[in-house]
């Protein structure tokens, strides 16, 4: 795990009264990231909404690159590290290059910092997200329980008592609902987590934490105002994400999408298309090649981030990420 400079994001959140109460209690935070923007942005969103975005440190869990180690859970890394260290110490073997991979001392350092600065600065808020961060965040709480408040974003699946607060979407508990029990075969239920209803330290959200707060949207308006003021209306926007296990789309869906977009161009003044970092290169090439020559179409070149402006304008369109869509009914709402 290494300390790095936090991304400059802004974000959503709690009521102003709650923000004020927490701000008077907690004056600093540590974010434990896993390198995935979707997970880390939730942490930064929470920290920002608490007024702590300029008062936090950012650490990222570093996985070994290459080989079988990159596929193992971080918690298993720590066990391997202790085992290798014990063997090397017993036989006086130089373990350089092996022990440094895991960097397991960071949890101890953060806990020590929380203890040593508690009298002056009060409790330390620790916010982590993603499975790779679970062992680090829980270790910090175990080592400095009286000096930290540890929030784990996304469900850790087991031993929730290791955290002061777990923030997770409501749909994580779908398997416990009457509808979920009807859909999941009885012989699979013992393997589906979570197995118990949310406890007192679990806060359920409708969706994921995000950073689309009023301030962020105002800034997006100012940044993109001139560029979009002259566009013909109605403005239609399509944001294209990447495939998931429930929507393994590729060339076929890209061509279908192009055909449908061309069929509705007559009804709109402007069409704006943007891609994510996960959009397959072939999909980008097909859509760009088919539509870029039309004067009504603007395809984002990757510079800047217009997504917040799309949100602000309430534009039509949906991410192609969750499943294979019945596109006429679900992708467009014209």
NUDREN-711139 format. One record per residue: residue in three letters; x, y, z of N, C-alpha, C in turn. Coordinates in steps of 0.02 Angstrom, whole numbers, plus 50000, padded with zeros to 5 digits. Example, Ala and Ser with C-alpha at 12.3 -4.5 7.8 and 13.67 -1.06 7.14 Angstrom:
ALA506604971650390506154977550390506604983550390/SER506424988850354506844994750357506455000250394/
//
This chain:
UNK500424994150000500005000050000500445006250000/UNK500295010949958500715016849954500305023149960/UNK500605028249988500255034649993500355038449928/UNK499815040949900499845044649838499405050849844/UNK499455055149794499055061249795498335059649776/UNK497845061949814497145060349798496905063749735/UNK496475060349696496175063549638495765069549660/UNK495705074549617495335080549634494605079749614/UNK494215076949660493505075849647493095079749698/UNK492475080949679492015083949727491435079149735/UNK491005080549788490475075649797489855076649838/UNK489445071249840488755071249862488665070249936/UNK488105071049961488045067950022487525069150073/UNK487765070750132487345070750190487005077550198/UNK486515077750242486195084150255486675089050286/UNK486535095550280486995100550306487055100050382/UNK486515098450417486545097850490486995092150510/UNK486925086350476487335080550492488065081950475/UNK488185085250418488865087050400489185091250454/UNK488805096050480489085100550531489245096850595/UNK488805092150617488935088350678489565084150671/UNK489635080750614490225076550603490855080750598/UNK490795086450564491375090650554491665092950620/UNK491225094350670491475096550735491815090950773/UNK491655084650755491945078950790492565076350755/UNK492515075250690493065072450650493385077950608/UNK494035078750615494385084150580494865081650527/UNK494955075150521495415072450471495195065350452/UNK495445063050395495235056550370495805053250332/UNK495755046750325496195042850282495755038750236/UNK495895039150171495535035150122495995029350101/UNK495725023250104496095017350082495775015250016/UNK496155015849961495895014249895496185007749868/UNK495865005249815496094999049784496295000049711/UNK496335006349689496525007749620495955007749570/UNK495345006049592494765006049548494365012449558/UNK494275016249504493945022649510493245022049539/UNK492875016849518492185016049542492145015149618/UNK492635011849647492645010849719492925016949755/UNK493465019649730493785025349763493365031649761/UNK492995032749706492575038649702492045038749756/UNK491815032849777491325032649831491635035149896/UNK492255033249908492605035649969492695043149966/UNK492935045649910493055052849903492395056749908/UNK491855053749882491205057049888491005057949960/UNK491085052750000490915053050071491345058150107/UNK491995057850095492465062450128492305069650110/UNK492155070950047492015077750025491375080350057/UNK490865076150060490225078350088490275079850163/UNK490785077150196490905078450266491355084550277/UNK491555087750222491975093650228492705092150242/UNK492925086050225493605083850242494035082650180/UNK493825085050122494195083350062494895086250061/UNK495005091950094495675094850098496025093050163/UNK495735088250200496035086150263496095078550267/UNK496275075450211496325068150213496965065850177/UNK497185060050199497745056550167497455050950124/UNK497825049150073497585044050026498105038550020/UNK497905032550035498335026750028498015021749980/UNK498415018549940498155013749892498465006949905/UNK498045001849908498294995049916498644993049851/UNK499274990949857499664989249798499694981649790/UNK499424979149735499464972049720500114970449683/UNK500404964649694500964962549651500724961849579/UNK501164963349533500984962849463501304956649432/UNK500894952849397501144946849364501144940849411/UNK501094935049383501114928949423500464927549460/UNK500464922149498499854920049533499674924749591/UNK500164928349619500034932549677499524937949663/UNK499484940449601499024945849585498294943749591/UNK498164937249592497474934849595497264932949666/UNK497724933249714497564931249782497294937149822/UNK496844935949870496594941249913497164944349954/UNK497094950849969497604954250008497694950950076/UNK497134948550106497194945250171497654939150167/UNK497634935550111498074929750102498794931950092/UNK498884937750059499564940450052499894941150121/UNK499494943850169499764945050235499984938550269/UNK499584933250260499774926750289500414924150257/UNK500444924750190501054922550154501654926550178/UNK501544933050187502094937450209502364935250277/UNK501904933950323502134931850390502494925150387/UNK502234920550346502544914050340503254914650311/UNK503314918450256503964919250224504454922750270/UNK504214927850306504654931550352504914926950407/UNK504474922650434504674918050487505204913150462/UNK505094910350403505564905550374506234908850360/UNK506204914750330506824918250312507224920250374/UNK506864922350427507214924250488507534918250521/UNK507194912550519507454906450552508084903850518/UNK508104904450451508674901750414509134907250388/UNK509044913350413509474919050394509504920050319/UNK508914919650288508864920750215508674927950202/UNK509004930950152508834937850132508184937750093/UNK507654940850121506994940750090506844947050051/UNK507354950950036507244957149998506904955549932/UNK506394959549915506024958349853505414954149863/UNK505374950749921504784946749937504364950449989/UNK504664952250044504284955650097504044962550076/UNK504424965850033504234972550013503614972649969/UNK503444966949940502864966649895502224968449933/UNK502164966249996501534966550029501424973050067/UNK501944976250091501894982650126501364982450181/UNK501394977350224500874976450274500954980950334/UNK501504984650339501614989050396501194995350394/UNK500884996950338500525003150332499945003550382/UNK499584998150393499044998150441499294999850511/UNK499874997150529500174998650594500375006050598/UNK500645008750544500845015750544500255020450550/UNK499715018950514499115023150517498815022750587/UNK498785016750615498515015950683498945019750733/UNK499595019350726500045022950771499945030450765/UNK499855032950705499735040050694499085042250727/UNK498565038050721497915039650751497975040150827/UNK498355035550857498445035550929498845041550953/UNK499385042950918499845048250940499555055350932/UNK499095056150886498815062850873498095063550899/UNK497845058550934497145058650956496995064451003/UNK497425065651051497295071051100497255077851066/UNK497655078851015497675085350981497135086050928/UNK497035080750888496605081250829495965077250833/UNK495865073350886495255069450891495295063150850/UNK494725059750843494725053250808494875053850734/UNK495155048550707495325048250636494795044250599/UNK494515047250547494025043750505494405039850451/UNK494275033450447494575029050397494025026650351/UNK494085028150286493575026150237493915021750185/UNK493655015750176493945010950129493405008050085/UNK493595005750025493105002649980493454997449937/UNK493104991849927493374986449887493644980749930/UNK493624974749904493834968949942494574969149961/UNK494994972249920495714972449935495864976649997/UNK495404981050016495534985550072495274982950138/UNK494894977450136494554975150197495044973450253/UNK495564969650237496034967650290496414973550318/UNK496574978350276496944984250299496504988450346/UNK495894989950323495444994050363495274990750430/UNK495134984250428494964980650490495564980350537/UNK496164979850509496764979750551496864986450587/UNK496734991850552496794998550582496324999150641/UNK495704996850632495214997250687495424992850746/UNK495684986950731495894982350784496464985350825/UNK496914988850791497514991550823497384998150859/UNK496865001850839496735008350869495995009550877/UNK495645004850907494925004950910494645011250944/UNK495005013850994494765019651031494925026250996/UNK495295025950942495535032050910495315032950838/UNK494955028150811494755028450741494015026850734/UNK493725029050679493055026950659493125024450588/UNK493025017850578493165014650514492525013250476/UNK492505015850415491925014950370492145010650311/UNK491805005150301491945000850243491375001850193/UNK491545004450134491045005450081491054999150037/UNK490464996650021490354990349987490384984650039/UNK489944979850030489844974650080490454970050085/UNK490744969150145491324964750153491144957250154/UNK490494955650155490234948750150490274944750214/UNK490714946450259490744942650322491064946850376/UNK490924945050439491234948250497491154955850495/UNK490544958150491490414965350487490594968950552/UNK490674965150606490854968250670491554971150669/UNK491944969750617492614972550611492614979950595/UNK492024982650578491984989650557491474993450599/UNK491594999950607491105004050643490485005250601/UNK490585005750535490015006950491490155003650423/UNK489655000350396489684997550329489155000950286/UNK489365003950231488895007350185488845003050122/UNK488245000850107488174996350050487484997350018/UNK487414996049953486764996749920486244991849947/UNK485634993949948485084989849973485024983149935/UNK485204983349870485124977149830485594971549852/UNK486104973049892486534967749918486144962849962/UNK485574965049989485174960850032484564957949996/UNK484584958149930484014955649891483884948249905/UNK484404944449916484324937149927483924935649990/UNK483854940450035483484939350097482754941550092/UNK482574944750037481884946950027481454941050004/UNK480794941450013480354936149988480454934749914/UNK480534940049875480634939149803481294935749789/UNK481814937749826482464934749816482464927349834/UNK482124925549888482094918549909481734914249857/UNK481254917349821480894913649770481334912349709/UNK481794917149695482204916649635482824912549644/UNK483084912149705483714908549718483554901449740/UNK483794896349704483664889349723483894888049795/UNK483524883949831483654882949902484354880049913/UNK484604875949867485264872849878485834877849867/UNK485684883749839486204888849829486194894049885/UNK485654894449923485574899749973486134899750025/UNK486374893850048486924894050097487554897350072/UNK487624897850006488234900649977488164908049958/UNK487554910549965487424917549947487504921950008/UNK487904927250003487994931950058487704938650039/UNK487494942650088487484941250160486924936450179/UNK487024933050236486534928050258486084930650313/UNK486254936450342485864939350396485634946350377/UNK485074948650405484834955450391485354960550415/UNK485334966650388485824971750408485774973450482/UNK486354973850515486374975550586486384983050597/UNK486504985150658486494992250676487064996150644/UNK487604992750625488164996350595488154996150519/UNK487574994450490487504994150417487034999650394/UNK487275003850348486865009150319486735007450246/UNK486095006750228485915004750160485775010950117/UNK486025010750056485905016150008485505013449949/UNK485185018049914484805016049854485275013949798/UNK485835017249793486345015649743487025016849773/UNK487515017749730488195018949754488285026249773/UNK488745027649820488935034449836489235037549773/UNK489155044049765489405047249704489615054449719/UNK489835057949669490065064749679489685069849638/UNK489065068449622488655073149583488255077649630/UNK488595081849668488235086349712488115093049677/UNK487765097649709487585103949678488195107949658/UNK488705107949700489315111749685489665109049622/UNK489705102449616490025099449558489645101149494/UNK488985100849498488575102449439488635109749420/UNK488675114149469488765121249453489435122349418/UNK489955119149442490615119849410490605117149339/UNK490245111549329490195108649262489825113449215/UNK489325116849241488945121649201489405127249176/UNK489805129949221490255135349203490785133049153/UNK491035126949163491565124449120491335123249048/UNK490715120749041490485118648975489945123348945/UNK489785128648980489225132948960489305135548889/UNK489875138548874489975141648808489945136448752/UNK490245130648764490285125548712489595122848693/UNK489145122448742488505119248729487925124148720/UNK488055130548732487525135548727487235136048657/UNK487655135148607487425136148538487155129848505/UNK487155124248541486935117948510486175118048498/UNK485985114948443485275114248427484955109448476/UNK484335110948494483955106748540483395103248502/UNK483175097448527483385094148589484075090948583/UNK484415090848639485075087748642484995080748669/UNK485245075848632485215068748653485915066348667/UNK486005063248724486675060848744486655053348756/UNK487165049948731487245042848743487925041648775/UNK487915039048836488535037348872488635029848867/UNK489185027648840489305020548829489865018148875/UNK489695013448917490185010648964490515004448935/UNK490684999848979491034993748957490614987648972/UNK490804981948943490434975648954490474973449026/UNK489974969749048489984966449113489804959149102/UNK489814955349154489644948249147488924947249127/UNK488504952349139487804951949119487674955149051/UNK488174958249023488084961648958488744961448921/UNK488894955748890489524954848855489454957348783/UNK489304963748777489194966448710489844967748673/UNK489784968148608490374969548566490164972548501/UNK490444969948447490334972748380489594972548361/UNK489254967048377488554966348356488114971748386/UNK488194973048451487784978048483487984985148462/UNK488624986048448488864992648424488544994348357/UNK488504989448312488194990648247487444991948254/UNK487124988148299486414989148311486284996148340/UNK486714998248385486655004948414486725010348361/UNK487215009548317487315014348263486685015048221/UNK486385009348204485785009648163485215013248197/UNK485135012048262484595015348299484725022748308/UNK485345024648319485505031748325485385035348259/UNK485575032248204485455035348139484705036148126/UNK484315031548152483585031848139483235037348178/UNK483555039948231483225045148271483555052048262/UNK484065052348219484415058848209483945064248183/UNK483445062348143482995067348116482595070948170/UNK482505067648228482075070448280482445074648331/UNK483105074848328483485078648377483905084048344/UNK484065089148384484485094448358485215092648359/UNK485425089348413486125087448420486165080748456/UNK486685076948438486805070448470487515070448496/UNK487595069048560488255068948591488385061948619/UNK488975059348603489155052448623489805052648662/UNK489815049248719490435048748757490555041448776/UNK491195039748786491395032948804491735033048872/UNK491765027248903492135026648966492805023348952/UNK493215022849004493855019548997493775012048984/UNK493185009348999493075002148991492755000448924/UNK492575005448885492265003948820492765000548774/UNK492584994748746493054991248701493264995548642/UNK493894995048624494174999148569493784998048504/UNK493594991848491493244990248429492564993748427/UNK492224994048485491574997448489491665004848475/UNK492175007848504492315015048492492435016248418/UNK492835011948387493005012848316492395012348271/UNK491955007548285491355006648244490885012648250/UNK490745014748311490285020348321490575026848293/UNK491215027848304491535033848277491525033848201/UNK491685028248171491705027748098491025028648066/UNK490495026148098489825026448070489495033248078/UNK489645036848133489255042748150489635049348149/UNK490295049148150490685055448158490605060248100/UNK490415057848042490365062347983489715066247982/UNK489235064548024488605068148026488685074648065/UNK488445080148037488535086748068488165087448134/UNK487665083348147487305083748210487655080048266/UNK488155076048249488455071548298489125074348323/UNK489215074348388489845076048419490065070148462/UNK490665067548450490925061848489491485064448533/UNK491405063448597491895065948646492585063248631/UNK493085067748633493765065848616494185063648676/UNK493865063148733494225060948793494535066448834/UNK494485072648812494765078248849494235081448892/UNK494405082648956493905085149002493425079649021/UNK492915081349060492425076349080491725079449076/UNK491365078249021490705081449013490145077849048/UNK490295072549085489755068449112489305072449159/UNK489605076849200489195080649247488715085449210/UNK488925087749153488475092049114487895088049087/UNK488015081849068487465077549045486955076849101/UNK487195075649162486745074849219486345081249231/UNK486685086949228486365093349242485815094849193/UNK485925093249130485425094749079484855089749077/UNK484905084349116484385079349116484305076149048/UNK484875075049014484845072548946484645065248945/UNK484445062948885484195056148877484765051448861/UNK484675045148881485195040248865485345036148927/UNK485695030848918485845026348973486515023048961/UNK486825020849016487445017149009487295010148983/UNK487695007948935487645001048911488094996648955/UNK487894995749016488334991949060487974986449098/UNK487334986949110487024982349157486764975949124/UNK486504976549064486244970549031486144972148958/UNK485984967248918485834968348847485144971548843/UNK485124977648820484504981548824484044980448766/UNK483404981048779482914981948726482934989348709/UNK483364991148662483584998048658483045003048640/UNK482555001248599482045006048581481655008248642/UNK481555003748689481145005348747481555008048805/UNK482185005948810482565007548870483155012248860/UNK483465012148802484045016348792483835023548777/UNK483285024348741483055030948724482385032448755/UNK482315038548775481685040948804481525047548771/UNK481345047348707481295053448668480575055948667/
//
